[in-house]
Amino acid sequence: MSDAREAGPGSGPPALGLLLAEARGLFEFNASVLLSPLLMRARRGDGHPVLALPGFLASDLSMAPMRRYLRELGYEAHAWRMGRNLGGLARMRETLRARLTEIHAASGRKVSLVGWSLGGVYARDLALQAPELVRYVITLGSPFANDVRATNATALYEALSGERVESFAELREAIAGDLKVPATSIYSRADGVVNWRTCLLHPSDRAENIEVYFASHIGLGVNPAALWAVADRLAQPEGEFWPFDRSGPFAIAYAPPERAVSA
């Protein structure tokens, strides 16, 4: 059986057609609004803090629907408060860790991290730096594995951040590896910005990949099926992990788990 984490055919950036189709993200947001009664049937949270990290070029505004949804479910949802995300993994490490430490100190509880795109790369790095402060990591369309150049945003990222993606090879390898905390990667093969293969983590007894059919990159953080999966994963008791149950109101939107190991 092949491992989809290995480079191979189709390992370059998504095709132009998928990139142009990213405009459907607006429909994903509208679908979440229309389906909010179903979304509110998700398991309630236990009040623990959740830090939402935006993607490249995005700000806290992009994560506002996610934070509002999590607050309505009973979580203590936090913004990152760092303005627009202009990239720079090494440059942002100290500031991000300070924000995580601040939230942990104020609540006295471990913090779950939800990161969209580049925000998910930051989230995994935070879990590497301070696993004693982190409860759970969820990434949404985050390119942390395989050929991380396989995105349609690489050139712009390097221009704005001043950082080559080949830099810090050991750090990038660690981010792509196993974490000491439970982790979930939510992704879509229809992503028009990052190649879905760059989003795959090593499945284990505390880590899993969840594929959402037809989701866009810019809509993944507001996609109703993705929101449901985020809520379900965060509702697990601290220190426990069980595989995502793909039944429920959005069952038709999820690929079977075995598809994550087939390219």
C-alpha positions as CSV (number, residue, x, y, z in Angstrom):
1,M,0.0,0.0,0.0
2,S,1.4,3.4,-1.0
3,D,1.9,6.2,1.5
4,A,0.4,9.4,0.3
5,R,2.9,11.4,2.3
6,E,5.6,10.3,-0.1
7,A,6.3,12.6,-3.1
8,G,5.1,11.3,-6.4
9,P,2.9,12.1,-9.4
10,G,0.8,15.2,-8.8
11,S,3.1,16.5,-6.1
12,G,3.3,20.0,-7.6
13,P,1.0,22.9,-6.9
14,P,-2.7,22.5,-7.6
15,A,-3.8,23.0,-11.1
16,L,-5.0,26.4,-12.4
17,G,-8.6,25.1,-12.6
18,L,-8.7,24.3,-8.9
19,L,-7.2,27.7,-8.1
20,L,-9.8,29.5,-10.1
21,A,-12.5,27.5,-8.4
22,E,-11.5,28.8,-5.0
23,A,-14.3,31.5,-5.3
24,R,-16.7,28.8,-4.1
25,G,-15.5,29.5,-0.6
26,L,-18.3,32.1,-0.3
27,F,-20.8,29.4,-0.8
28,E,-19.2,27.3,1.9
29,F,-19.6,30.2,4.4
30,N,-23.3,30.6,3.3
31,A,-23.9,26.9,3.7
32,S,-22.6,27.1,7.3
33,V,-25.0,29.9,8.1
34,L,-27.9,28.0,6.6
35,L,-26.9,24.8,8.4
36,S,-26.2,26.5,11.8
37,P,-29.0,24.5,13.5
38,L,-27.3,21.3,12.5
39,L,-23.9,22.6,13.5
40,M,-25.2,23.4,17.0
41,R,-26.0,19.7,17.5
42,A,-22.3,19.1,17.9
43,R,-21.0,18.0,21.3
44,R,-20.6,20.8,23.8
45,G,-17.2,21.9,24.9
46,D,-15.8,21.8,28.4
47,G,-14.7,25.5,28.5
48,H,-11.1,24.9,27.8
49,P,-9.2,27.6,25.8
50,V,-8.8,27.4,22.0
51,L,-6.3,29.6,20.1
52,A,-7.3,30.2,16.5
53,L,-4.4,30.9,14.1
54,P,-5.2,32.5,10.7
55,G,-3.6,31.6,7.4
56,F,-1.1,33.4,5.2
57,L,-2.3,37.0,4.4
58,A,-5.3,36.6,6.6
59,S,-6.1,38.2,10.0
60,D,-8.2,37.4,13.0
61,L,-11.3,38.4,10.9
62,S,-10.9,35.2,8.9
63,M,-11.2,33.1,12.0
64,A,-14.1,35.1,13.5
65,P,-16.8,32.5,12.3
66,M,-14.7,29.7,13.8
67,R,-14.3,31.5,17.1
68,R,-17.9,32.4,17.4
69,Y,-19.0,28.8,16.7
70,L,-16.6,27.5,19.3
71,R,-17.8,30.0,21.9
72,E,-21.4,29.0,21.3
73,L,-20.4,25.4,22.0
74,G,-18.8,26.4,25.3
75,Y,-15.2,26.9,24.5
76,E,-13.0,29.9,25.5
77,A,-12.0,30.9,22.0
78,H,-9.1,33.3,21.5
79,A,-7.8,35.4,18.6
80,W,-4.1,35.6,17.9
81,R,-4.0,39.5,18.0
82,M,-1.0,39.8,15.7
83,G,-2.6,41.6,12.7
84,R,-2.2,40.1,9.2
85,N,-0.2,36.9,8.9
86,L,2.7,37.8,6.6
87,G,4.6,34.6,7.3
88,G,8.0,34.0,8.7
89,L,8.0,30.7,10.7
90,A,11.3,31.5,12.5
91,R,10.4,35.2,13.1
92,M,7.0,34.4,14.6
93,R,8.1,31.6,17.0
94,E,8.8,33.7,20.1
95,T,5.7,35.9,19.7
96,L,3.4,32.9,19.2
97,R,4.8,31.1,22.2
98,A,4.3,34.2,24.3
99,R,0.6,34.3,23.2
100,L,0.2,30.7,24.0
101,T,1.8,31.1,27.4
102,E,-0.4,34.1,28.2
103,I,-3.6,32.2,27.5
104,H,-2.4,29.2,29.4
105,A,-1.5,31.3,32.4
106,A,-4.8,33.1,32.4
107,S,-7.0,30.0,32.2
108,G,-4.8,27.6,34.1
109,R,-5.6,25.0,31.5
110,K,-3.9,23.5,28.4
111,V,-4.8,25.2,25.2
112,S,-6.1,23.6,22.0
113,L,-4.7,25.1,18.7
114,V,-6.7,25.4,15.5
115,G,-4.7,26.7,12.6
116,W,-5.8,27.4,9.1
117,S,-3.2,27.0,6.3
118,L,0.0,28.6,7.5
119,G,-1.6,29.0,10.9
120,G,-1.7,25.2,11.2
121,V,2.1,25.1,10.6
122,Y,2.5,27.5,13.4
123,A,0.2,25.4,15.6
124,R,2.3,22.3,15.0
125,D,5.4,24.2,15.8
126,L,3.9,25.5,19.0
127,A,3.1,21.9,20.0
128,L,6.7,21.0,19.4
129,Q,8.0,23.9,21.5
130,A,5.6,23.6,24.4
131,P,3.7,20.3,24.5
132,E,3.0,20.9,28.2
133,L,0.9,23.9,27.3
134,V,-1.0,22.3,24.4
135,R,-4.0,20.0,24.6
136,Y,-4.8,19.3,20.9
137,V,-3.8,20.5,17.5
138,I,-6.1,20.8,14.5
139,T,-4.9,22.0,11.1
140,L,-7.0,23.0,8.2
141,G,-5.4,22.8,4.7
142,S,-1.9,23.3,6.3
143,P,1.1,22.5,4.1
144,F,3.5,21.0,6.7
145,A,4.5,17.7,5.0
146,N,6.2,16.4,1.9
147,D,7.1,19.0,-0.7
148,V,6.1,22.2,1.1
149,R,6.8,24.1,-2.1
150,A,3.8,22.5,-3.7
151,T,1.5,25.5,-3.2
152,N,0.3,28.3,-5.4
153,A,1.4,30.8,-2.7
154,T,5.1,29.8,-2.3
155,A,6.6,32.7,-4.3
156,L,4.5,35.3,-2.5
157,Y,5.2,33.8,0.9
158,E,9.0,34.0,0.3
159,A,8.7,37.6,-1.0
160,L,6.7,38.9,1.9
161,S,8.3,36.9,4.7
162,G,11.9,37.1,3.5
163,E,12.2,33.4,4.3
164,R,12.9,30.6,1.9
165,V,10.8,27.5,2.4
166,E,14.0,25.4,2.2
167,S,15.3,27.1,5.3
168,F,15.2,25.5,8.7
169,A,15.1,22.0,7.2
170,E,15.4,20.2,10.6
171,L,12.5,22.3,12.0
172,R,10.3,21.6,9.0
173,E,11.0,17.9,9.4
174,A,10.1,18.0,13.1
175,I,6.8,19.9,12.3
176,A,5.9,17.2,9.8
177,G,6.7,14.4,12.3
178,D,4.8,12.9,15.2
179,L,3.7,15.3,18.0
180,K,3.5,14.6,21.7
181,V,-0.1,15.8,21.7
182,P,-3.2,14.5,19.8
183,A,-3.5,16.0,16.3
184,T,-5.9,16.1,13.4
185,S,-5.3,17.3,9.9
186,I,-8.4,18.4,7.9
187,Y,-7.8,18.8,4.2
188,S,-9.4,18.6,0.7
189,R,-8.2,17.1,-2.5
190,A,-10.0,20.0,-4.2
191,D,-7.8,22.6,-2.5
192,G,-6.7,25.1,-5.1
193,V,-3.9,26.7,-3.1
194,V,-1.9,23.8,-1.4
195,N,-1.4,20.3,-2.7
196,W,-3.4,18.0,-0.4
197,R,-0.4,15.7,0.0
198,T,1.3,18.4,2.0
199,C,-1.4,18.3,4.6
200,L,-1.1,14.6,5.6
201,L,0.3,13.6,9.0
202,H,1.4,10.1,10.0
203,P,-1.8,8.4,11.3
204,S,-1.3,6.8,14.7
205,D,-3.3,6.1,17.9
206,R,-3.5,9.8,18.6
207,A,-3.3,11.4,15.1
208,E,-5.5,11.3,12.1
209,N,-6.3,12.8,8.7
210,I,-9.9,13.8,7.8
211,E,-10.6,14.6,4.1
212,V,-13.6,16.8,3.3
213,Y,-14.9,16.3,-0.2
214,F,-14.9,19.3,-2.6
215,A,-13.9,21.9,0.1
216,S,-11.9,24.9,-1.1
217,H,-8.8,26.2,0.6
218,I,-10.2,29.6,1.4
219,G,-13.5,28.1,2.5
220,L,-12.2,25.2,4.6
221,G,-12.3,27.2,7.9
222,V,-16.0,28.0,7.3
223,N,-17.0,24.8,5.6
224,P,-19.9,23.2,7.7
225,A,-18.4,19.7,7.5
226,A,-15.0,21.0,8.6
227,L,-16.5,23.0,11.4
228,W,-18.4,19.9,12.6
229,A,-15.1,17.9,12.6
230,V,-13.3,20.6,14.5
231,A,-16.0,20.7,17.2
232,D,-16.1,16.9,17.5
233,R,-12.3,16.6,17.9
234,L,-12.1,19.4,20.5
235,A,-14.9,17.8,22.6
236,Q,-12.7,14.8,23.4
237,P,-11.7,14.7,27.1
238,E,-8.2,15.9,27.8
239,G,-5.6,13.1,27.4
240,E,-8.0,10.9,25.4
241,F,-8.3,10.2,21.7
242,W,-10.5,8.2,19.5
243,P,-10.9,8.2,15.7
244,F,-13.4,10.6,14.1
245,D,-16.8,9.2,13.6
246,R,-17.8,10.1,10.0
247,S,-21.5,9.5,10.6
248,G,-23.9,12.3,11.6
249,P,-25.5,15.2,9.7
250,F,-22.4,15.8,7.4
251,A,-21.5,12.2,6.8
252,I,-21.7,12.5,3.0
253,A,-19.0,15.2,3.1
254,Y,-16.2,12.9,4.5
255,A,-14.0,10.5,2.6
256,P,-13.4,7.1,4.2
257,P,-10.2,7.1,6.4
258,E,-8.5,4.5,4.1
259,R,-8.5,7.0,1.2
260,A,-5.8,9.1,3.0
261,V,-3.2,6.4,2.2
262,S,-4.0,6.2,-1.5
263,A,-2.6,8.8,-3.9
